[in-house]
Amino acid sequence: MNIETYRNYCIEKKEVTESFPFPKLPDVLVFKVAGKMFTATDVNSFAGISVRCNPDKIDELRATYPALQKHAYFSNRHWTMIMMDNTIEDKLILQWLDESYALAVKTLTKKQRQELAL
Protein backbone atom coordinates (compact mmCIF):
# COMPACT_ATOMS: atom_id res chain seq x y z
CA MET A 1 0.00 0.00 0.00
CA ASN A 2 1.19 3.50 -0.70
CA ILE A 3 0.28 6.73 1.02
CA GLU A 4 -2.06 7.81 -1.77
CA THR A 5 -4.15 4.62 -1.47
CA TYR A 6 -4.19 5.04 2.31
CA ARG A 7 -5.28 8.67 2.13
CA ASN A 8 -7.97 8.08 -0.48
CA TYR A 9 -9.43 5.17 1.48
CA CYS A 10 -9.60 7.18 4.69
CA ILE A 11 -10.92 10.43 3.25
CA GLU A 12 -13.79 8.66 1.42
CA LYS A 13 -15.33 7.55 4.71
CA LYS A 14 -18.33 9.45 6.02
CA GLU A 15 -17.62 12.68 7.96
CA VAL A 16 -13.84 12.26 7.78
CA THR A 17 -11.48 15.21 7.96
CA GLU A 18 -7.71 15.32 7.64
CA SER A 19 -5.28 17.65 9.35
CA PHE A 20 -1.79 18.13 10.77
CA PRO A 21 -2.76 18.88 14.40
CA PHE A 22 0.52 18.23 16.22
CA PRO A 23 2.89 21.24 16.22
CA LYS A 24 5.78 19.11 17.51
CA LEU A 25 5.08 16.48 14.84
CA PRO A 26 4.36 18.66 11.78
CA ASP A 27 4.54 15.77 9.28
CA VAL A 28 1.91 13.62 11.01
CA LEU A 29 -1.30 13.49 9.02
CA VAL A 30 -4.35 12.64 11.14
CA PHE A 31 -7.75 11.42 9.99
CA LYS A 32 -10.76 12.00 12.22
CA VAL A 33 -14.41 11.06 12.08
CA ALA A 34 -16.58 13.78 13.63
CA GLY A 35 -13.55 15.03 15.55
CA LYS A 36 -12.35 11.61 16.81
CA MET A 37 -9.02 10.38 15.49
CA PHE A 38 -8.97 6.93 13.91
CA THR A 39 -5.64 6.84 12.07
CA ALA A 40 -2.44 8.79 11.53
CA THR A 41 0.84 8.54 9.62
CA ASP A 42 4.01 10.46 8.92
CA VAL A 43 3.57 11.75 5.38
CA ASN A 44 7.29 11.92 4.68
CA SER A 45 8.24 8.38 5.59
CA PHE A 46 4.94 6.44 5.55
CA ALA A 47 6.86 3.87 7.58
CA GLY A 48 3.81 2.99 9.63
CA ILE A 49 0.20 3.88 10.30
CA SER A 50 -1.49 4.24 13.66
CA VAL A 51 -4.89 2.65 14.14
CA ARG A 52 -7.31 2.19 16.99
CA CYS A 53 -7.61 -1.41 18.08
CA ASN A 54 -9.95 -3.45 20.24
CA PRO A 55 -8.15 -3.79 23.60
CA ASP A 56 -9.35 -7.40 23.88
CA LYS A 57 -7.64 -8.34 20.60
CA ILE A 58 -4.58 -6.10 20.49
CA ASP A 59 -2.11 -8.47 22.20
CA GLU A 60 -3.22 -11.42 20.05
CA LEU A 61 -2.85 -9.35 16.88
CA ARG A 62 0.63 -8.19 17.86
CA ALA A 63 1.63 -11.80 18.59
CA THR A 64 0.28 -12.94 15.22
CA TYR A 65 1.62 -10.08 13.09
CA PRO A 66 5.17 -8.89 13.87
CA ALA A 67 4.49 -5.75 11.80
CA LEU A 68 2.08 -4.59 14.52
CA GLN A 69 4.11 -2.72 17.08
CA LYS A 70 3.44 -0.86 20.31
CA HIS A 71 2.85 2.80 19.76
CA ALA A 72 5.37 5.46 20.74
CA TYR A 73 2.85 8.26 21.38
CA PHE A 74 -0.64 6.82 21.86
CA SER A 75 -2.09 4.43 24.42
CA ASN A 76 -0.76 0.93 23.73
CA ARG A 77 -3.98 -0.53 25.10
CA HIS A 78 -6.10 1.14 22.40
CA TRP A 79 -3.68 1.92 19.56
CA THR A 80 -1.17 -0.02 17.51
CA MET A 81 1.34 0.92 14.84
CA ILE A 82 1.20 -1.07 11.62
CA MET A 83 4.67 -1.03 10.10
CA MET A 84 4.37 -0.60 6.35
CA ASP A 85 6.99 -3.25 5.56
CA ASN A 86 4.92 -5.15 2.96
CA THR A 87 4.42 -8.16 5.24
CA ILE A 88 0.68 -7.54 5.61
CA GLU A 89 -1.76 -7.61 2.71
CA ASP A 90 -3.47 -4.35 1.81
CA LYS A 91 -6.85 -6.04 2.25
CA LEU A 92 -6.09 -6.70 5.93
CA ILE A 93 -4.77 -3.18 6.48
CA LEU A 94 -7.98 -1.77 4.98
CA GLN A 95 -10.00 -4.03 7.29
CA TRP A 96 -8.09 -2.66 10.28
CA LEU A 97 -8.72 0.89 9.07
CA ASP A 98 -12.45 0.06 8.92
CA GLU A 99 -12.32 -1.33 12.45
CA SER A 100 -10.42 1.73 13.69
CA TYR A 101 -13.04 4.00 12.10
CA ALA A 102 -15.84 1.97 13.75
CA LEU A 103 -14.12 2.18 17.15
CA ALA A 104 -13.84 5.96 16.80
CA VAL A 105 -17.53 6.16 15.85
CA LYS A 106 -18.42 4.18 18.98
CA THR A 107 -16.94 6.97 21.10
CA LEU A 108 -19.31 9.54 19.59
CA THR A 109 -22.53 10.56 21.26
CA LYS A 110 -25.73 8.80 20.25
CA LYS A 111 -26.85 11.96 18.45
CA GLN A 112 -23.59 12.15 16.48
CA ARG A 113 -23.86 8.47 15.52
CA GLN A 114 -27.44 9.01 14.36
CA GLU A 115 -26.33 11.99 12.25
CA LEU A 116 -23.73 9.74 10.62
CA ALA A 117 -26.44 7.13 10.05
CA LEU A 118 -24.01 4.34 10.93
N, CA, C and O atoms as a GROMACS GRO file, in nm:
protein
  472
    1MET      N    1   0.085  -0.117   0.000
    1MET     CA    2   0.000   0.000   0.000
    1MET      C    3   0.090   0.124   0.000
    1MET      O    4   0.195   0.127   0.064
    2ASN      N    5   0.046   0.224  -0.072
    2ASN     CA    6   0.119   0.350  -0.070
    2ASN      C    7   0.035   0.456   0.001
    2ASN      O    8  -0.081   0.434   0.032
    3ILE      N    9   0.095   0.570   0.025
    3ILE     CA   10   0.028   0.673   0.102
    3ILE      C   11  -0.096   0.728   0.030
    3ILE      O   12  -0.192   0.769   0.094
    4GLU      N   13  -0.092   0.730  -0.101
    4GLU     CA   14  -0.206   0.781  -0.177
    4GLU      C   15  -0.328   0.689  -0.160
    4GLU      O   16  -0.439   0.737  -0.141
    5THR      N   17  -0.306   0.558  -0.168
    5THR     CA   18  -0.415   0.462  -0.147
    5THR      C   19  -0.470   0.476  -0.006
    5THR      O   20  -0.591   0.476   0.014
    6TYR      N   21  -0.380   0.486   0.091
    6TYR     CA   22  -0.419   0.504   0.231
    6TYR      C   23  -0.505   0.629   0.248
    6TYR      O   24  -0.614   0.624   0.305
    7ARG      N   25  -0.456   0.741   0.198
    7ARG     CA   26  -0.528   0.867   0.213
    7ARG      C   27  -0.664   0.861   0.146
    7ARG      O   28  -0.764   0.900   0.206
    8ASN      N   29  -0.669   0.814   0.024
    8ASN     CA   30  -0.797   0.808  -0.048
    8ASN      C   31  -0.898   0.720   0.024
    8ASN      O   32  -1.016   0.753   0.030
    9TYR      N   33  -0.852   0.608   0.077
    9TYR     CA   34  -0.943   0.517   0.148
    9TYR      C   35  -1.000   0.584   0.272
    9TYR      O   36  -1.120   0.574   0.300
   10CYS      N   37  -0.915   0.653   0.345
   10CYS     CA   38  -0.960   0.718   0.469
   10CYS      C   39  -1.053   0.835   0.442
   10CYS      O   40  -1.158   0.847   0.506
   11ILE      N   41  -1.017   0.919   0.348
   11ILE     CA   42  -1.092   1.043   0.325
   11ILE      C   43  -1.230   1.016   0.264
   11ILE      O   44  -1.319   1.101   0.273
   12GLU      N   45  -1.249   0.899   0.202
   12GLU     CA   46  -1.379   0.866   0.142
   12GLU      C   47  -1.483   0.823   0.245
   12GLU      O   48  -1.601   0.814   0.214
   13LYS      N   49  -1.439   0.797   0.368
   13LYS     CA   50  -1.533   0.755   0.471
   13LYS      C   51  -1.619   0.874   0.515
   13LYS      O   52  -1.579   0.990   0.502
   14LYS      N   53  -1.736   0.843   0.566
   14LYS     CA   54  -1.833   0.945   0.602
   14LYS      C   55  -1.782   1.034   0.716
   14LYS      O   56  -1.732   0.986   0.817
   15GLU      N   57  -1.796   1.166   0.696
   15GLU     CA   58  -1.761   1.268   0.796
   15GLU      C   59  -1.615   1.269   0.836
   15GLU      O   60  -1.583   1.305   0.949
   16VAL      N   61  -1.526   1.229   0.746
   16VAL     CA   62  -1.384   1.226   0.778
   16VAL      C   63  -1.317   1.356   0.736
   16VAL      O   64  -1.342   1.411   0.629
   17THR      N   65  -1.231   1.404   0.825
   17THR     CA   66  -1.148   1.521   0.796
   17THR      C   67  -1.002   1.480   0.812
   17THR      O   68  -0.971   1.382   0.880
   18GLU      N   69  -0.914   1.556   0.750
   18GLU     CA   70  -0.771   1.532   0.764
   18GLU      C   71  -0.704   1.661   0.808
   18GLU      O   72  -0.746   1.771   0.770
   19SER      N   73  -0.599   1.647   0.888
   19SER     CA   74  -0.528   1.765   0.936
   19SER      C   75  -0.389   1.726   0.986
   19SER      O   76  -0.355   1.608   0.996
   20PHE      N   77  -0.312   1.828   1.016
   20PHE     CA   78  -0.179   1.813   1.077
   20PHE      C   79  -0.186   1.883   1.213
   20PHE      O   80  -0.136   1.995   1.226
   21PRO      N   81  -0.246   1.820   1.315
   21PRO     CA   82  -0.276   1.888   1.440
   21PRO      C   83  -0.164   1.896   1.544
   21PRO      O   84  -0.180   1.962   1.647
   22PHE      N   85  -0.051   1.829   1.520
   22PHE     CA   86   0.052   1.823   1.622
   22PHE      C   87   0.169   1.915   1.588
   22PHE      O   88   0.250   1.881   1.501
   23PRO      N   89   0.180   2.030   1.654
   23PRO     CA   90   0.289   2.124   1.622
   23PRO      C   91   0.429   2.062   1.636
   23PRO      O   92   0.519   2.097   1.561
   24LYS      N   93   0.446   1.973   1.732
   24LYS     CA   94   0.578   1.911   1.751
   24LYS      C   95   0.603   1.796   1.654
   24LYS      O   96   0.715   1.747   1.642
   25LEU      N   97   0.499   1.753   1.585
   25LEU     CA   98   0.508   1.648   1.484
   25LEU      C   99   0.441   1.699   1.356
   25LEU      O  100   0.335   1.649   1.318
   26PRO      N  101   0.502   1.798   1.290
   26PRO     CA  102   0.436   1.866   1.178
   26PRO      C  103   0.409   1.780   1.054
   26PRO      O  104   0.331   1.819   0.967
   27ASP      N  105   0.473   1.663   1.045
   27ASP     CA  106   0.454   1.577   0.928
   27ASP      C  107   0.352   1.466   0.952
   27ASP      O  108   0.332   1.381   0.865
   28VAL      N  109   0.288   1.467   1.069
   28VAL     CA  110   0.191   1.362   1.101
   28VAL      C  111   0.052   1.403   1.055
   28VAL      O  112  -0.009   1.497   1.107
   29LEU      N  113   0.004   1.329   0.957
   29LEU     CA  114  -0.130   1.349   0.902
   29LEU      C  115  -0.229   1.265   0.982
   29LEU      O  116  -0.208   1.145   1.000
   30VAL      N  117  -0.336   1.329   1.029
   30VAL     CA  118  -0.435   1.264   1.114
   30VAL      C  119  -0.570   1.265   1.044
   30VAL      O  120  -0.611   1.366   0.986
   31PHE      N  121  -0.638   1.152   1.051
   31PHE     CA  122  -0.775   1.142   0.999
   31PHE      C  123  -0.869   1.126   1.117
   31PHE      O  124  -0.845   1.045   1.207
   32LYS      N  125  -0.977   1.204   1.115
   32LYS     CA  126  -1.076   1.200   1.222
   32LYS      C  127  -1.214   1.182   1.164
   32LYS      O  128  -1.243   1.226   1.053
   33VAL      N  129  -1.300   1.115   1.241
   33VAL     CA  130  -1.441   1.106   1.208
   33VAL      C  131  -1.515   1.187   1.314
   33VAL      O  132  -1.508   1.155   1.433
   34ALA      N  133  -1.585   1.290   1.272
   34ALA     CA  134  -1.658   1.378   1.363
   34ALA      C  135  -1.571   1.421   1.481
   34ALA      O  136  -1.617   1.426   1.595
   35GLY      N  137  -1.446   1.453   1.453
   35GLY     CA  138  -1.355   1.503   1.555
   35GLY      C  139  -1.278   1.398   1.633
   35GLY      O  140  -1.195   1.434   1.717
   36LYS      N  141  -1.303   1.270   1.609
   36LYS     CA  142  -1.235   1.161   1.681
   36LYS      C  143  -1.133   1.095   1.588
   36LYS      O  144  -1.168   1.046   1.481
   37MET      N  145  -1.009   1.094   1.631
   37MET     CA  146  -0.902   1.038   1.549
   37MET      C  147  -0.917   0.887   1.534
   37MET      O  148  -0.947   0.816   1.631
   38PHE      N  149  -0.895   0.838   1.411
   38PHE     CA  150  -0.897   0.693   1.391
   38PHE      C  151  -0.772   0.641   1.323
   38PHE      O  152  -0.749   0.520   1.323
   39THR      N  153  -0.690   0.728   1.266
   39THR     CA  154  -0.564   0.684   1.208
   39THR      C  155  -0.473   0.804   1.185
   39THR      O  156  -0.518   0.919   1.174
   40ALA      N  157  -0.343   0.775   1.178
   40ALA     CA  158  -0.244   0.879   1.153
   40ALA      C  159  -0.120   0.817   1.092
   40ALA      O  160  -0.094   0.698   1.108
   41THR      N  161  -0.042   0.900   1.020
   41THR     CA  162   0.084   0.854   0.962
   41THR      C  163   0.176   0.972   0.939
   41THR      O  164   0.131   1.086   0.929
   42ASP      N  165   0.303   0.944   0.930
   42ASP     CA  166   0.401   1.046   0.892
   42ASP      C  167   0.403   1.050   0.739
   42ASP      O  168   0.433   0.950   0.674
   43VAL      N  169   0.370   1.166   0.683
   43VAL     CA  170   0.357   1.175   0.538
   43VAL      C  171   0.491   1.168   0.465
   43VAL      O  172   0.496   1.135   0.347
   44ASN      N  173   0.598   1.197   0.534
   44ASN     CA  174   0.729   1.192   0.468
   44ASN      C  175   0.784   1.051   0.456
   44ASN      O  176   0.842   1.014   0.354
   45SER      N  177   0.766   0.972   0.561
   45SER     CA  178   0.824   0.838   0.559
   45SER      C  179   0.722   0.729   0.525
   45SER      O  180   0.758   0.630   0.460
   46PHE      N  181   0.598   0.746   0.567
   46PHE     CA  182   0.494   0.644   0.555
   46PHE      C  183   0.548   0.507   0.598
   46PHE      O  184   0.521   0.404   0.537
   47ALA      N  185   0.626   0.510   0.706
   47ALA     CA  186   0.686   0.387   0.758
   47ALA      C  187   0.587   0.304   0.837
   47ALA      O  188   0.605   0.184   0.854
   48GLY      N  189   0.482   0.370   0.886
   48GLY     CA  190   0.381   0.299   0.963
   48GLY      C  191   0.255   0.384   0.974
   48GLY      O  192   0.257   0.505   0.953
   49ILE      N  193   0.145   0.316   1.007
   49ILE     CA  194   0.020   0.388   1.030
   49ILE      C  195  -0.034   0.349   1.167
   49ILE      O  196  -0.027   0.233   1.208
   50SER      N  197  -0.088   0.447   1.235
   50SER     CA  198  -0.149   0.424   1.366
   50SER      C  199  -0.296   0.396   1.347
   50SER      O  200  -0.364   0.464   1.270
   51VAL      N  201  -0.346   0.295   1.418
   51VAL     CA  202  -0.489   0.264   1.414
   51VAL      C  203  -0.539   0.230   1.553
   51VAL      O  204  -0.466   0.177   1.637
   52ARG      N  205  -0.666   0.262   1.576
   52ARG     CA  206  -0.731   0.219   1.699
   52ARG      C  207  -0.749   0.068   1.691
   52ARG      O  208  -0.762   0.011   1.582
   53CYS      N  209  -0.749   0.004   1.807
   53CYS     CA  210  -0.761  -0.141   1.807
   53CYS      C  211  -0.843  -0.184   1.929
   53CYS      O  212  -0.836  -0.120   2.034
   54ASN      N  213  -0.918  -0.290   1.914
   54ASN     CA  214  -0.995  -0.345   2.024
   54ASN      C  215  -0.898  -0.393   2.131
   54ASN      O  216  -0.813  -0.478   2.104
   55PRO      N  217  -0.909  -0.340   2.254
   55PRO     CA  218  -0.815  -0.379   2.360
   55PRO      C  219  -0.815  -0.529   2.390
   55PRO      O  220  -0.715  -0.583   2.437
   56ASP      N  221  -0.927  -0.596   2.363
   56ASP     CA  222  -0.935  -0.740   2.388
   56ASP      C  223  -0.860  -0.822   2.283
   56ASP      O  224  -0.829  -0.938   2.307
   57LYS      N  225  -0.830  -0.762   2.169
   57LYS     CA  226  -0.764  -0.834   2.060
   57LYS      C  227  -0.621  -0.787   2.032
   57LYS      O  228  -0.547  -0.853   1.959
   58ILE      N  229  -0.583  -0.674   2.089
   58ILE     CA  230  -0.458  -0.610   2.049
   58ILE      C  231  -0.335  -0.697   2.075
   58ILE      O  232  -0.246  -0.704   1.990
   59ASP      N  233  -0.328  -0.763   2.190
   59ASP     CA  234  -0.211  -0.847   2.220
   59ASP      C  235  -0.203  -0.968   2.126
   59ASP      O  236  -0.095  -1.005   2.081
   60GLU      N  237  -0.318  -1.028   2.097
   60GLU     CA  238  -0.322  -1.142   2.006
   60GLU      C  239  -0.277  -1.100   1.865
   60GLU      O  240  -0.202  -1.171   1.799
   61LEU      N  241  -0.324  -0.984   1.820
   61LEU     CA  242  -0.285  -0.935   1.688
   61LEU      C  243  -0.135  -0.908   1.681
   61LEU      O  244  -0.069  -0.943   1.582
   62ARG      N  245  -0.082  -0.847   1.784
   62ARG     CA  246   0.064  -0.819   1.786
   62ARG      C  247   0.144  -0.949   1.788
   62ARG      O  248   0.251  -0.956   1.727
   63ALA      N  249   0.094  -1.050   1.856
   63ALA     CA  250   0.163  -1.180   1.860
   63ALA      C  251   0.157  -1.249   1.724
   63ALA      O  252   0.250  -1.319   1.685
   64THR      N  253   0.048  -1.230   1.652
   64THR     CA  254   0.028  -1.294   1.522
   64THR      C  255   0.101  -1.222   1.410
   64THR      O  256   0.154  -1.285   1.318
   65TYR      N  257   0.104  -1.090   1.418
   65TYR     CA  258   0.162  -1.008   1.309
   65TYR      C  259   0.277  -0.925   1.364
   65TYR      O  260   0.254  -0.824   1.430
   66PRO      N  261   0.401  -0.964   1.338
   66PRO     CA  262   0.517  -0.889   1.387
   66PRO      C  263   0.519  -0.743   1.340
   66PRO      O  264   0.583  -0.659   1.404
   67ALA      N  265   0.452  -0.712   1.230
   67ALA     CA  266   0.449  -0.574   1.180
   67ALA      C  267   0.362  -0.483   1.267
   67ALA      O  268   0.366  -0.361   1.250
   68LEU      N  269   0.286  -0.540   1.358
   68LEU     CA  270   0.208  -0.459   1.452
   68LEU      C  271   0.294  -0.435   1.575
   68LEU      O  272   0.333  -0.528   1.645
   69GLN      N  273   0.322  -0.310   1.601
   69GLN     CA  274   0.411  -0.271   1.708
   69GLN      C  275   0.340  -0.184   1.811
   69GLN      O  276   0.238  -0.122   1.781
   70LYS      N  277   0.396  -0.179   1.930
   70LYS     CA  278   0.344  -0.086   2.031
   70LYS      C  279   0.367   0.056   1.981
   70LYS      O  280   0.461   0.083   1.907
   71HIS      N  281   0.280   0.143   2.024
   71HIS     CA  282   0.285   0.280   1.976
   71HIS      C  283   0.374   0.367   2.063
   71HIS      O  284   0.377   0.352   2.185
   72ALA      N  285   0.447   0.458   2.001
   72ALA     CA  286   0.537   0.546   2.074
   72ALA      C  287   0.464   0.661   2.143
   72ALA      O  288   0.509   0.710   2.247
   73TYR      N  289   0.351   0.706   2.087
   73TYR     CA  290   0.285   0.826   2.138
   73TYR      C  291   0.145   0.804   2.194
   73TYR      O  292   0.102   0.878   2.282
   74PHE      N  293   0.074   0.705   2.144
   74PHE     CA  294  -0.064   0.682   2.186
   74PHE      C  295  -0.072   0.565   2.283
   74PHE      O  296   0.024   0.490   2.299
   75SER      N  297  -0.186   0.551   2.347
   75SER     CA  298  -0.209   0.443   2.442
   75SER      C  299  -0.190   0.307   2.375
   75SER      O  300  -0.256   0.276   2.275
   76ASN      N  301  -0.100   0.226   2.430
   76ASN     CA  302  -0.076   0.093   2.373
   76ASN      C  303  -0.190  -0.004   2.399
   76ASN      O  304  -0.192  -0.113   2.340
   77ARG      N  305  -0.281   0.031   2.484
   77ARG     CA  306  -0.398  -0.053   2.510
   77ARG      C  307  -0.503  -0.035   2.400
   77ARG      O  308  -0.582  -0.126   2.374
   78HIS      N  309  -0.505   0.082   2.338
   78HIS     CA  310  -0.610   0.114   2.240
   78HIS      C  311  -0.558   0.142   2.099
   78HIS      O  312  -0.635   0.149   2.004
   79TRP      N  313  -0.427   0.158   2.086
   79TRP     CA  314  -0.368   0.192   1.956
   79TRP      C  315  -0.254   0.097   1.925
   79TRP      O  316  -0.185   0.048   2.014
   80THR      N  317  -0.234   0.073   1.796
   80THR     CA  318  -0.118  -0.002   1.751
   80THR      C  319  -0.060   0.066   1.628
   80THR      O  320  -0.129   0.141   1.559
   81MET      N  321   0.066   0.039   1.602
   81MET     CA  322   0.134   0.092   1.484
   81MET      C  323   0.152  -0.024   1.388
   81MET      O  324   0.210  -0.127   1.422
   82ILE      N  325   0.101  -0.007   1.267
   82ILE     CA  326   0.120  -0.107   1.162
   82ILE      C  327   0.241  -0.062   1.080
   82ILE      O  328   0.235   0.040   1.012
   83MET      N  329   0.348  -0.137   1.087
   83MET     CA  330   0.467  -0.103   1.010
   83MET      C  331   0.439  -0.138   0.864
   83MET      O  332   0.395  -0.248   0.832
   84MET      N  333   0.465  -0.044   0.777
   84MET     CA  334   0.437  -0.060   0.635
   84MET      C  335   0.559  -0.126   0.568
   84MET      O  336   0.628  -0.065   0.486
   85ASP      N  337   0.582  -0.251   0.604
   85ASP     CA  338   0.699  -0.325   0.556
   85ASP      C  339   0.663  -0.431   0.452
   85ASP      O  340   0.745  -0.517   0.419
   86ASN      N  341   0.541  -0.423   0.400
   86ASN     CA  342   0.492  -0.515   0.296
   86ASN      C  343   0.476  -0.659   0.343
   86ASN      O  344   0.474  -0.750   0.261
   87THR      N  345   0.465  -0.680   0.474
   87THR     CA  346   0.442  -0.816   0.524
   87THR      C  347   0.294  -0.843   0.548
   87THR      O  348   0.254  -0.957   0.573
   88ILE      N  349   0.211  -0.739   0.539
   88ILE     CA  350   0.068  -0.754   0.561
   88ILE      C  351  -0.005  -0.710   0.435
   88ILE      O  352   0.024  -0.605   0.378
   89GLU      N  353  -0.099  -0.792   0.392
   89GLU     CA  354  -0.176  -0.761   0.271
   89GLU      C  355  -0.257  -0.633   0.288
   89GLU      O  356  -0.307  -0.602   0.396
   90ASP      N  357  -0.269  -0.559   0.179
   90ASP     CA  358  -0.347  -0.435   0.181
   90ASP      C  359  -0.490  -0.460   0.229
   90ASP      O  360  -0.546  -0.379   0.302
   91LYS      N  361  -0.548  -0.571   0.187
   91LYS     CA  362  -0.685  -0.604   0.225
   91LYS      C  363  -0.701  -0.606   0.377
   91LYS      O  364  -0.801  -0.557   0.430
   92LEU      N  365  -0.604  -0.663   0.447
   92LEU     CA  366  -0.609  -0.670   0.593
   92LEU      C  367  -0.588  -0.532   0.655
   92LEU      O  368  -0.654  -0.497   0.753
   93ILE      N  369  -0.499  -0.454   0.598
   93ILE     CA  370  -0.477  -0.318   0.648
   93ILE      C  371  -0.605  -0.236   0.632
   93ILE      O  372  -0.642  -0.161   0.723
   94LEU      N  373  -0.673  -0.249   0.520
   94LEU     CA  374  -0.798  -0.177   0.498
   94LEU      C  375  -0.905  -0.222   0.598
   94LEU      O  376  -0.984  -0.141   0.646
   95GLN      N  377  -0.907  -0.351   0.628
   95GLN     CA  378  -1.000  -0.403   0.728
   95GLN      C  379  -0.972  -0.339   0.864
   95GLN      O  380  -1.065  -0.299   0.935
   96TRP      N  381  -0.844  -0.328   0.901
   96TRP     CA  382  -0.809  -0.266   1.028
   96TRP      C  383  -0.844  -0.118   1.029
   96TRP      O  384  -0.881  -0.064   1.133
   97LEU      N  385  -0.831  -0.052   0.915
   97LEU     CA  386  -0.872   0.089   0.907
   97LEU      C  387  -1.023   0.101   0.929
   97LEU      O  388  -1.070   0.192   0.996
   98ASP      N  389  -1.100   0.008   0.871
   98ASP     CA  390  -1.245   0.006   0.892
   98ASP      C  391  -1.278  -0.014   1.039
   98ASP      O  392  -1.366   0.053   1.094
   99GLU      N  393  -1.207  -0.106   1.103
   99GLU     CA  394  -1.232  -0.133   1.245
   99GLU      C  395  -1.194  -0.012   1.330
   99GLU      O  396  -1.263   0.020   1.427
  100SER      N  397  -1.086   0.054   1.296
  100SER     CA  398  -1.042   0.173   1.369
  100SER      C  399  -1.147   0.284   1.356
  100SER      O  400  -1.180   0.351   1.454
  101TYR      N  401  -1.198   0.302   1.235
  101TYR     CA  402  -1.304   0.400   1.211
  101TYR      C  403  -1.427   0.367   1.296
  101TYR      O  404  -1.484   0.455   1.360
  102ALA      N  405  -1.467   0.240   1.297
  102ALA     CA  406  -1.584   0.197   1.375
  102ALA      C  407  -1.562   0.219   1.525
  102ALA      O  408  -1.655   0.259   1.596
  103LEU      N  409  -1.441   0.194   1.574
  103LEU     CA  410  -1.412   0.217   1.716
  103LEU      C  411  -1.419   0.366   1.749
  103LEU      O  412  -1.465   0.403   1.857
  104ALA      N  413  -1.374   0.451   1.658
  104ALA     CA  414  -1.384   0.596   1.680
  104ALA      C  415  -1.531   0.639   1.681
  104ALA      O  416  -1.571   0.721   1.763
  105VAL      N  417  -1.610   0.583   1.590
  105VAL     CA  418  -1.753   0.616   1.585
  105VAL      C  419  -1.823   0.576   1.715
  105VAL      O  420  -1.911   0.647   1.763
  106LYS      N  421  -1.781   0.463   1.772
  106LYS     CA  422  -1.842   0.418   1.898
  106LYS      C  423  -1.823   0.518   2.011
  106LYS      O  424  -1.903   0.522   2.105
  107THR      N  425  -1.719   0.599   2.004
  107THR     CA  426  -1.694   0.697   2.110
  107THR      C  427  -1.777   0.824   2.094
  107THR      O  428  -1.778   0.909   2.183
  108LEU      N  429  -1.847   0.836   1.982
  108LEU     CA  430  -1.931   0.954   1.959
  108LEU      C  431  -2.060   0.944   2.040
  108LEU      O  432  -2.099   0.836   2.085
  109THR      N  433  -2.124   1.056   2.056
  109THR     CA  434  -2.253   1.056   2.126
  109THR      C  435  -2.357   0.986   2.038
  109THR      O  436  -2.338   0.970   1.917
  110LYS      N  437  -2.465   0.946   2.099
  110LYS     CA  438  -2.573   0.880   2.025
  110LYS      C  439  -2.624   0.972   1.914
  110LYS      O  440  -2.651   0.927   1.803
  111LYS      N  441  -2.637   1.099   1.945
  111LYS     CA  442  -2.685   1.196   1.846
  111LYS      C  443  -2.588   1.204   1.727
  111LYS      O  444  -2.630   1.206   1.612
  112GLN      N  445  -2.458   1.209   1.755
  112GLN     CA  446  -2.359   1.215   1.648
  112GLN      C  447  -2.363   1.089   1.563
  112GLN      O  448  -2.353   1.097   1.440
  113ARG      N  449  -2.377   0.973   1.627
  113ARG     CA  450  -2.386   0.847   1.552
  113ARG      C  451  -2.510   0.845   1.463
  113ARG      O  452  -2.504   0.798   1.349
  114GLN      N  453  -2.621   0.896   1.514
  114GLN     CA  454  -2.744   0.901   1.436
  114GLN      C  455  -2.727   0.994   1.316
  114GLN      O  456  -2.776   0.965   1.207
  115GLU      N  457  -2.657   1.105   1.335
  115GLU     CA  458  -2.633   1.199   1.225
  115GLU      C  459  -2.546   1.135   1.118
  115GLU      O  460  -2.561   1.165   0.999
  116LEU      N  461  -2.456   1.047   1.159
  116LEU     CA  462  -2.374   0.974   1.062
  116LEU      C  463  -2.451   0.864   0.993
  116LEU      O  464  -2.414   0.818   0.885
  117ALA      N  465  -2.560   0.823   1.056
  117ALA     CA  466  -2.644   0.713   1.006
  117ALA      C  467  -2.563   0.585   0.991
  117ALA      O  468  -2.573   0.514   0.892
  118LEU      N  469  -2.482   0.557   1.093
  118LEU     CA  470  -2.401   0.434   1.093
  118LEU      C  471  -2.455   0.336   1.193
  118LEU      O  472  -2.401   0.226   1.208
   0.00000   0.00000   0.00000
